[in-house]
Amino acid sequence: MMKMMMTKAFTLIELLVVLVIIAILAAMFLPALSRAKQQAQRIKCLSNLRQQGVAWRIYLDDNSGHFPDRRDLKSTLPGGYRPWSNWPPSDPRAGWAWTVLGTILPTPGGWTCPGEAMRSWTTVTQASQPGSGTVNAPRVGYWMWRFDRPDEPVPADNFWGRTEAEVVASLQAANNPAAGFPNGPGDVELIVDVYFPNTLSTVAPELRGRAAHSGGRNRFLLDGHADYLRDNRTPLN
């Protein structure tokens, strides 16, 4: 008579132990995976900024070192000029840059930060702007503070129509305490990620502390380099 082979089943305690081990492993590895993903997004974002920087270099070389004066686009792009009613009283969105540089940098992905694209707050008006009224125009998801107002005459802290040689001097003359006093082109942010400091009470509560990259922002500076700047005012994303 053949003996039946009996398979021992897991007890409830053993199953619970396995689940606890899986949970511990997940808790150990998921933060590392999240950090790796954020690092990859920052690297891709820096690549986008460098591509835009190359486009700017080509444009400036073709226009005797003059930045464009397209203040008209601040009002004529979809949605029009939308200065913030709280912080800041200006509109740093840069959809207009697509009109100016789109033939040099036509790749839509080069105009949106990958770290910003998946955030729940990216639908707010301040976060991005269409590059034109056409269906296929990209949404530009970066800010350009030095092109934030359509005033006449051009404000001292704006670059519309000015040469590279003039812009640092104009910023120094403006001496805007919010922007700081630049000692040279390396102190001037030309393009920057969207970010909402948590230290400013005038920023809407649901946006305060939010940024495309936790703990700081990527930026492209006037001297031609891009970097990641740590900023404790933006711990969230």
C-alpha positions as CSV (number, residue, x, y, z in Angstrom):
1,M,0.0,0.0,0.0
2,M,1.5,3.3,-1.2
3,K,1.9,6.1,1.3
4,M,0.3,9.4,0.4
5,M,2.7,12.3,0.2
6,M,1.4,15.1,2.4
7,T,2.3,18.7,1.6
8,K,2.6,20.9,4.6
9,A,0.6,24.1,4.3
10,F,1.8,27.5,5.6
11,T,0.5,28.4,8.9
12,L,-1.0,31.8,9.5
13,I,2.0,32.9,11.5
14,E,4.4,31.9,8.7
15,L,2.3,33.9,6.2
16,L,2.3,36.9,8.4
17,V,6.1,36.6,8.8
18,V,6.5,36.5,5.0
19,L,4.3,39.6,4.6
20,V,6.2,41.5,7.2
21,I,9.5,40.6,5.5
22,I,8.1,41.8,2.1
23,A,6.9,45.1,3.8
24,I,10.3,45.7,5.3
25,L,12.1,45.1,2.0
26,A,9.6,47.4,0.2
27,A,10.2,50.1,2.9
28,M,14.0,49.7,2.3
29,F,14.0,49.8,-1.5
30,L,11.1,52.1,-2.5
31,P,12.7,55.3,-1.1
32,A,15.9,54.4,-3.0
33,L,13.9,53.9,-6.2
34,S,12.1,57.2,-5.6
35,R,15.4,59.0,-5.1
36,A,16.8,57.4,-8.3
37,K,13.8,58.5,-10.2
38,Q,14.0,62.1,-8.9
39,Q,17.7,62.1,-9.8
40,A,17.0,61.0,-13.3
41,Q,14.4,63.7,-13.7
42,R,16.8,66.4,-12.5
43,I,19.4,65.1,-15.0
44,K,16.9,65.2,-17.9
45,C,15.7,68.6,-16.8
46,L,19.3,69.9,-16.8
47,S,19.7,68.5,-20.3
48,N,16.6,70.5,-21.3
49,L,18.0,73.7,-19.9
50,R,21.3,73.2,-21.7
51,Q,19.4,72.6,-25.0
52,Q,17.5,75.9,-24.4
53,G,20.8,77.5,-23.6
54,V,22.3,76.4,-26.9
55,A,19.1,77.8,-28.7
56,W,19.7,81.1,-26.9
57,R,23.3,81.2,-27.9
58,I,22.4,80.6,-31.6
59,Y,19.7,83.3,-31.4
60,L,22.0,85.9,-29.8
61,D,24.8,85.2,-32.2
62,D,22.3,85.8,-35.1
63,N,21.0,89.0,-33.6
64,S,24.1,90.9,-32.6
65,G,23.9,89.8,-29.0
66,H,20.4,91.3,-28.5
67,F,17.7,89.5,-26.7
68,P,14.3,89.6,-28.4
69,D,11.7,92.3,-27.6
70,R,8.5,90.3,-27.9
71,R,6.5,91.9,-25.1
72,D,3.5,91.7,-27.5
73,L,3.4,87.9,-26.9
74,K,2.9,88.4,-23.2
75,S,-0.6,89.6,-24.1
76,T,-1.4,87.7,-27.3
77,L,-0.6,84.2,-26.3
78,P,-3.5,82.0,-25.1
79,G,-4.7,83.2,-21.8
80,G,-2.9,86.6,-22.2
81,Y,-0.8,88.3,-19.7
82,R,-1.6,86.9,-16.2
83,P,0.3,88.7,-13.5
84,W,-0.1,87.1,-10.1
85,S,-2.3,88.9,-7.7
86,N,-0.1,87.9,-4.8
87,W,3.4,86.7,-5.4
88,P,5.0,88.0,-7.5
89,P,3.1,90.8,-9.3
90,S,4.4,89.7,-12.7
91,D,4.1,86.8,-15.1
92,P,7.4,84.8,-15.5
93,R,5.8,82.1,-17.8
94,A,7.8,81.7,-21.0
95,G,5.4,80.5,-23.7
96,W,6.7,83.4,-25.8
97,A,10.1,81.7,-26.0
98,W,8.7,78.9,-28.1
99,T,7.7,81.5,-30.8
100,V,11.2,83.0,-30.7
101,L,13.3,79.8,-30.4
102,G,11.0,77.0,-31.6
103,T,12.6,76.7,-35.0
104,I,16.0,76.3,-33.3
105,L,14.7,73.9,-30.6
106,P,11.6,72.3,-32.0
107,T,11.4,69.3,-29.7
108,P,8.4,69.8,-27.4
109,G,9.9,67.6,-24.6
110,G,12.8,70.1,-24.3
111,W,10.3,72.8,-23.0
112,T,8.8,70.9,-20.0
113,C,10.6,69.8,-16.9
114,P,10.0,66.0,-16.4
115,G,9.9,66.5,-12.7
116,E,7.1,69.1,-13.1
117,A,5.1,67.2,-15.7
118,M,3.6,64.6,-13.3
119,R,2.8,66.9,-10.4
120,S,-0.8,67.6,-9.4
121,W,-0.2,71.3,-9.2
122,T,1.0,71.7,-12.8
123,T,-2.5,72.6,-14.0
124,V,-2.4,76.0,-12.1
125,T,-2.1,79.0,-14.4
126,Q,1.4,80.0,-13.0
127,A,3.0,76.6,-13.8
128,S,3.1,76.6,-17.7
129,Q,1.9,78.4,-20.8
130,P,1.2,77.4,-24.4
131,G,3.8,78.3,-26.9
132,S,1.2,79.5,-29.4
133,G,-2.4,79.1,-30.3
134,T,-1.8,76.2,-32.6
135,V,-2.9,72.6,-31.6
136,N,0.6,71.1,-31.6
137,A,2.4,73.9,-29.8
138,P,4.1,72.7,-26.6
139,R,3.3,74.0,-23.1
140,V,6.4,75.7,-21.8
141,G,6.9,74.6,-18.2
142,Y,9.9,76.8,-17.3
143,W,10.0,80.4,-16.0
144,M,12.1,83.3,-17.3
145,W,12.0,86.0,-14.7
146,R,13.9,88.6,-16.8
147,F,11.0,88.6,-19.3
148,D,8.1,88.9,-16.9
149,R,6.4,92.2,-17.8
150,P,5.2,94.0,-20.9
151,D,5.7,97.5,-19.5
152,E,6.8,100.5,-21.6
153,P,9.6,101.4,-21.2
154,V,11.3,98.1,-20.5
155,P,11.7,97.7,-16.7
156,A,15.3,97.8,-15.5
157,D,15.2,94.2,-14.4
158,N,13.9,92.9,-17.8
159,F,16.0,92.0,-20.8
160,W,13.6,92.8,-23.7
161,G,15.7,94.1,-26.6
162,R,18.8,94.6,-24.5
163,T,22.3,93.3,-25.3
164,E,24.2,90.7,-23.3
165,A,26.5,93.5,-22.2
166,E,23.6,95.6,-20.9
167,V,21.6,93.1,-19.0
168,V,23.8,92.7,-15.9
169,A,24.3,96.4,-15.6
170,S,20.5,96.9,-15.8
171,L,19.9,94.4,-13.1
172,Q,22.5,96.1,-10.9
173,A,20.8,99.4,-11.5
174,A,17.4,97.8,-10.6
175,N,18.9,96.4,-7.4
176,N,15.8,94.3,-6.8
177,P,16.0,92.9,-3.2
178,A,13.9,89.8,-4.3
179,A,16.5,88.9,-7.0
180,G,19.6,90.0,-5.2
181,F,22.5,92.1,-6.5
182,P,24.3,90.2,-9.3
183,N,28.1,90.5,-9.5
184,G,28.2,89.1,-13.0
185,P,26.5,86.8,-15.5
186,G,27.0,83.7,-13.3
187,D,24.6,85.2,-10.7
188,V,21.7,85.8,-13.2
189,E,19.1,83.0,-13.7
190,L,17.9,83.1,-17.3
191,I,15.7,80.0,-17.2
192,V,14.5,78.3,-14.0
193,D,12.2,75.5,-12.8
194,V,8.8,76.4,-11.5
195,Y,8.9,76.7,-7.7
196,F,6.8,78.2,-4.9
197,P,8.7,79.1,-1.7
198,N,7.1,78.0,1.6
199,T,8.3,81.2,3.3
200,L,6.0,83.5,1.4
201,S,2.6,83.8,3.0
202,T,1.2,85.3,-0.2
203,V,1.7,82.1,-2.1
204,A,-1.5,80.0,-2.1
205,P,-1.4,77.3,0.7
206,E,-1.8,74.4,-1.8
207,L,1.3,75.6,-3.7
208,R,3.5,76.7,-0.9
209,G,6.7,74.6,-0.7
210,R,6.0,72.9,-4.1
211,A,8.7,72.6,-6.8
212,A,9.5,70.4,-9.7
213,H,12.4,68.9,-7.8
214,S,12.2,68.4,-4.0
215,G,14.6,70.5,-2.1
216,G,15.7,72.9,-4.9
217,R,15.5,73.8,-8.5
218,N,17.4,73.5,-11.7
219,R,18.4,76.7,-13.5
220,F,20.3,78.0,-16.5
221,L,22.4,81.1,-15.9
222,L,23.4,83.9,-18.1
223,D,27.1,82.8,-18.3
224,G,26.0,79.6,-20.1
225,H,26.1,77.0,-17.3
226,A,23.2,75.0,-15.8
227,D,23.1,73.7,-12.2
228,Y,20.9,72.4,-9.4
229,L,20.5,74.9,-6.6
230,R,19.4,73.5,-3.2
231,D,16.7,75.6,-1.6
232,N,15.1,74.7,1.8
233,R,12.1,76.7,0.9
234,T,10.9,74.0,-1.5
235,P,10.9,70.7,0.4
236,L,7.9,69.3,-1.5
237,N,7.2,68.4,-5.1
